[in-house]
Amino acid sequence: MTDLIGQEISAITFHYTRENEYGLQSFDSYIKLDSDHIIDIPTFDDNNYLDLSEENIEYLKSQFDKGQELEMTVKKYLVKQKIVDFLFCFSNNEIEMDRRCYIKLSNGFFLTETNFSPPGISIGLLVLTEQEVNKRNKDLKIDIVSFIDKQKNVG
């Protein structure tokens, strides 16, 4: 994951399903970086995040290629921005595996997504300010841990 810090987002595509096999809406985005790597928004704090098998790399590329492009009103906040940090969600010192992390961007915005919900509740890509991230997580009683800060404390 350390290799992702400083990389620039070159494109983002997404898949939206109105109703999956569990009766839920689903949403997943795929991010192409200037290095041509395709990633999704991670859920867990793992420095080996990009140590993917050939099968996983092909899957991410395939999903990116088949995805829908974002509207320009959203894309303008994300494309050409560098990844500054990853902020992971914790509750009671345990990683929140059902929550995607926040990707902090060079323009000061944060990118995350909500992947599943019952019909009628909003899901999708979220572009938030730092104030919105802090309020959202305070309301949900979620602690945020910076990947960069954690790496500094380990090393």
C-alpha positions, 0 to 999 in steps of 0.5 A, spaced: 500 500 500 505 504 501 507 504 493 500 507 492 501 514 496 503 519 491 500 516 485 495 520 481 488 517 479 487 517 471 480 514 471 475 511 475 469 506 473 463 503 477 458 498 477 451 499 480 446 493 481 439 495 482 438 488 486 443 483 487 442 476 489 440 478 496 435 483 495 440 489 496 443 494 491 450 494 490 456 499 488 463 498 486 468 502 483 475 501 480 480 506 480 486 506 475 492 510 477 498 513 473 502 507 474 496 503 470 495 499 476 487 498 477 485 498 485 479 498 488 477 502 495 480 497 500 477 495 507 483 493 511 490 496 513 494 491 509 501 493 506 501 487 502 495 490 498 497 490 491 501 483 492 495 480 487 495 474 483 495 474 476 488 472 476 486 478 481 490 483 477 486 481 471 479 481 475 480 488 477 482 490 469 476 487 467 471 490 472 475 497 470 474 496 463 467 493 463 465 499 468 461 505 467 465 512 467 463 517 472 459 524 470 464 530 469 461 533 476 464 528 480 470 526 476 473 533 476 474 532 484 478 525 483 482 525 476 489 528 476 489 528 484 494 524 488 493 519 493 496 522 500 493 517 505 489 512 506 484 512 513 481 506 515 475 505 520 476 502 527 471 500 532 473 498 539 480 497 536 477 492 531 478 494 523 471 495 520 471 490 515 464 492 512 467 499 511 471 502 505 477 506 507 477 514 506 482 515 500 485 522 502 487 526 495 491 532 494 486 537 493 484 536 500 477 531 499 476 524 501 474 519 497 470 512 499 464 508 497 458 505 500 457 498 497 451 495 499 444 497 502 437 496 501 433 499 496 431 506 497 437 508 501 443 511 497 449 508 495 455 509 491 462 513 491 462 519 496 467 525 495 467 528 502 471 534 505 475 533 512 469 536 516 464 531 513 469 525 514 470 527 521 462 528 523 460 522 519 465 518 523 463 521 530 456 520 529 457 513 527 462 512 533 468 510 528 475 511 529 479 513 523 487 511 523 491 514 518 496 508 514 502 513 513 501 515 521 501 507 523 507 506 518 511 511 522 509 508 528 511 501 526 518 503 523 
